[in-house]
Amino acid sequence: MPSERPLLDARVGDLVDDVAARTPAPGAGAVTGLVAVLSAALAQMVARFSDDAETVAECARLRRQVEPLADADGAAYERYLEAVRLPHDTGGRDERMTATLSTATDVPLEMAEVAAGVAEHAARLARDGNPRLRGDALAGAFVAAAAARAAAALVTINLDGKEAFATDTRPARAADLARAAQAAADSAAG
């Protein structure tokens, strides 16, 4: 069973074991959040070596924003699963499922927003930062773009085919963020 400690406090090997366990969390959302954290850290490191204090500060802000989301994803998903497990004749079950699923969708959407911002910074650093760390900056941009794409997929999967979310704009917003992140990464590679 995965531990109760924050994911960022886990030893890497323990974290890998927790992800591989037959439990609903940590899963894709947690991994996506951790990937976004790591891409922000890479961009922050490159910015430091590029003497770009403004980008160091912005990447630090993005890191702080995304760090709790890896844990928040599992917690939000668990609340949704609790609602799903309620007996069908429980009053308010459908409303609780809708509310908890909506909250569980907000987490990967925020991950996509952060990852897109990181991709932009990392791509700019790949072009204009310390040339000796171009590979680190490119890796940060590509990893951030992958995190944005994964987060966007989670948003879409969460809401797909659910009548209560038929007009929800979050999947389109997440897809736009993923495209922007990938475009930023691609622009730095060329």
C-alpha atoms as one frame of an Amber mdcrd trajectory, in Angstrom:
protein
   0.000   0.000   0.000   1.371   3.462  -0.875   2.587   5.495   2.063   0.846
   8.536   3.462   3.910  10.798   3.169   3.924  13.552   0.541   5.163  12.217
  -2.781   8.014  14.727  -2.892   9.301  13.306   0.393   9.458   9.759  -0.952
  12.630   8.000  -1.969  12.557   7.549  -5.742  12.559   3.751  -5.495   9.691
   3.798  -3.000   7.757   6.192  -5.206   8.216   3.920  -8.211   6.964   0.987
  -6.144   3.964   3.028  -4.970   3.053   3.926  -8.559   3.407   0.284  -9.653
   1.209  -1.002  -6.807  -2.316  -2.220  -7.430  -3.882   0.895  -5.960  -5.700
   3.786  -7.622  -3.129   6.320  -6.410  -0.533   7.461  -6.968  -1.310   7.152
 -10.652  -1.208   9.185 -13.816  -2.062  12.492 -12.164   0.627  12.142  -9.520
   3.225  11.142 -12.097   2.197  14.038 -14.330   2.523  16.463 -11.429   5.955
  15.143 -10.510   7.101  15.408 -14.123   5.929  19.024 -14.176   7.860  19.675
 -10.937  11.019  18.185 -12.420  10.702  20.187 -15.633  10.308  23.387 -13.589
  13.402  22.458 -11.584  15.390  21.907 -14.785  14.321  25.282 -16.139  15.142
  26.907 -12.817  18.628  25.384 -12.851  19.293  26.571 -16.403  18.039  30.039
 -15.487  20.488  30.131 -12.563  23.397  29.249 -14.865  22.121  31.870 -17.305
  22.118  34.564 -14.594  18.419  35.134 -15.289  17.068  35.994 -11.847  13.586
  36.822 -13.135  13.179  33.380 -14.703  14.677  31.701 -11.630  11.973  33.367
  -9.545   9.190  32.540 -11.994  10.234  28.882 -12.267  10.429  28.709  -8.471
   6.872  30.077  -8.312   5.686  27.498 -10.845   7.416  24.730  -8.885   5.709
  25.801  -5.664   2.375  25.903  -7.493   2.658  22.409  -8.967   4.396  20.589
  -6.093   1.237  19.993  -4.019  -0.768  18.951  -7.078   0.863  15.516  -7.304
  -0.622  14.676  -3.894  -3.826  16.643  -4.489  -4.618  14.560  -7.550  -4.731
  11.303  -5.600  -6.756  12.856  -2.804  -9.296  14.334  -5.233  -9.601  11.066
  -7.114 -10.108   9.159  -3.856 -12.982  11.510  -2.928 -14.550  10.801  -6.328
 -14.163   7.041  -5.813 -15.829   7.358  -2.399 -18.803   9.010  -4.091 -18.937
   6.292  -6.761 -18.954   3.591  -4.065 -22.008   5.054  -2.335 -25.137   2.920
  -2.670 -27.191   3.975  -5.677 -30.145   4.897  -3.489 -28.074   7.347  -1.435
 -29.566  10.811  -1.617 -27.282  13.278  -3.330 -25.002  10.546  -4.739 -25.129
  11.876  -8.308 -24.508  15.443  -7.170 -21.589  14.311  -5.022 -20.119  12.333
  -7.919 -20.416  15.349 -10.198 -18.878  17.727  -7.651 -15.977  15.446  -6.767
 -15.267  14.659 -10.413 -15.248  18.362 -11.189 -12.722  18.963  -8.414 -10.655
  15.998  -9.578 -10.568  17.607 -13.031  -9.394  20.975 -11.752  -6.141  19.413
 -10.537  -4.827  18.195 -13.918  -6.054  21.396 -15.542  -3.861  23.371 -13.160
  -0.991  20.982 -13.925  -1.454  21.709 -17.631  -1.380  25.456 -16.966   1.831
  25.218 -14.972   3.481  22.832 -17.418   2.684  25.141 -20.329   4.307  28.035
 -18.475   7.378  25.933 -17.717   7.634  24.860 -21.367   7.652  28.513 -22.433
  10.428  29.408 -19.995  12.503  26.343 -20.789  12.147  26.893 -24.539  13.266
  30.507 -24.213  16.226  29.392 -22.112  17.127  26.806 -24.769  17.306  29.611
 -27.310  18.729  32.453 -25.215  20.142  30.963 -22.025  23.555  29.529 -21.240
  24.434  27.540 -24.376  26.260  24.885 -22.350  22.941  23.974 -20.747  20.873
  23.964 -23.937  20.255  20.218 -23.576  18.913  20.705 -20.059  16.657  23.511
 -21.223  15.386  21.481 -24.174  14.747  18.493 -21.923  12.850  20.756 -19.547
  10.746  22.098 -22.410   9.967  18.668 -23.825   9.221  17.145 -20.426   6.966
  20.084 -19.567   5.161  19.675 -22.900   4.673  15.973 -22.145   3.266  16.842
 -18.714   0.881  19.363 -20.266  -0.290  16.804 -22.805  -0.770  14.104 -20.161
  -2.678  16.516 -17.927  -4.876  17.560 -20.843  -5.667  13.925 -21.564  -6.684
  13.407 -17.929  -8.997  16.416 -18.057 -10.655  15.085 -21.200 -10.941  11.519
 -19.908 -12.459  12.695 -16.625 -15.271  14.567 -18.326 -15.749  12.622 -21.557
 -19.270  11.366 -22.118 -20.649  12.711 -18.851 -23.852  14.634 -19.403 -23.230
  17.015 -16.506 -20.090  18.222 -18.288 -21.407  18.355 -21.860 -20.687  22.094
 -22.202 -17.617  22.201 -19.952 -14.797  24.221 -21.507 -11.979  22.653 -19.482
 -11.084  19.955 -22.033 -10.664  22.566 -24.764  -8.643  24.804 -22.439  -6.386
  21.896 -21.473  -5.902  20.906 -25.121  -4.948  24.509 -25.978  -2.386  24.515
 -23.159  -0.908  21.224 -24.349  -0.620  22.534 -27.920   1.030  25.751 -26.725
   3.507  23.805 -24.573   4.414  21.518 -27.483   4.746  24.468 -29.870   7.111
  26.186 -27.425   9.249  23.062 -27.068   9.303  22.480 -30.828  10.284  26.095
 -31.501  13.348  25.719 -29.272  14.448  22.495 -30.912  14.507  23.839 -34.457
